[in-house]
Amino acid sequence: MVLVRATTMSDWQALREIRLHALQDAPDAFASTYAREAAFGADEWHRRAIRDGSFIAFLPEVSPAGLGVGTWRRRRLSS
């Protein structure tokens, strides 16, 4: 079973570790680079951990296991 929940301030180190690993593993999947984000200070990771739309996934045997970001945009209806 996988548990997915919104990130909190206490998740910032896990968020950093997973994100940096993902940037190294699949650099073409991101609009950023490992070098850029590895240089971020703790304040930036704190901000990212508490922003709306950041999620972290946990597996019973591997905690934490992944992350995700979601956004919501209102779709304009054509008249």
N, C-alpha and C positions, 0 to 999 in steps of 0.2 A: 504494500500500500504506500502511496506517495501522499505526503501532506504538503500542500501549497498554501502559503499565507503571505500577506503583505509584510514587507520588511520593516523592522524597527531599528532604532539607533543601535541597539546591542548587536545587530547583524552586520555592522559595517565591515568588520574584518573578513567575515565569510564572503560578503558581497565582493569585496576587493579581490580576495583570493580566487574566487570562481571566475570573475570577470577577466582578470589578468590571464588566467589559464586559458580561457576561451579565446582571448585575443591572440595568444601564441598558437593555439591549436588550429584555429580557422580564421586567420586574419582577413581574408576576403569577405567574410560574412558581416563585417562591421564597418561603420563609417568613421572609425577611430583607429588608433594604433596602440600596440603594447607600450612603446616608448613614451607616448603622450600620457597615457593613463597611469603608467608605473610612476610617473613623476608627480602625480596628484598627492597632495598632503591629506592628512586625516580629516581636515575640515571639509574637503570636497567629498570624501567618502561618507562622512556623516550626513551631508546634504543629500547625497544620492540615496542613502538608506531610508531617509524619512520622507522623500518626495512621493507624491501620489503616483501609483502605477508601477511601483517596484515590488517584485514578488520573489520569494525564495522557496525552493522545493527541498524537502527532506525525505530520505528513505530510512527505514528502521536500521539498516546495517551501515549506511553511509550518510552521515549528517554533517553539513548540508550537501546536497547533490546537484543543484542547478539553480538558475535564476531566470527571470523573465521581466519584461517591461511591457505594459499595456497602456494604450491611450484611447480616448474616446473622442470622436469628432462628430458634431451634429451634421447630418447630411442635409443639404439644401434640397428642398422639393421644387421641382420645376412647375411653373404655373401653366 
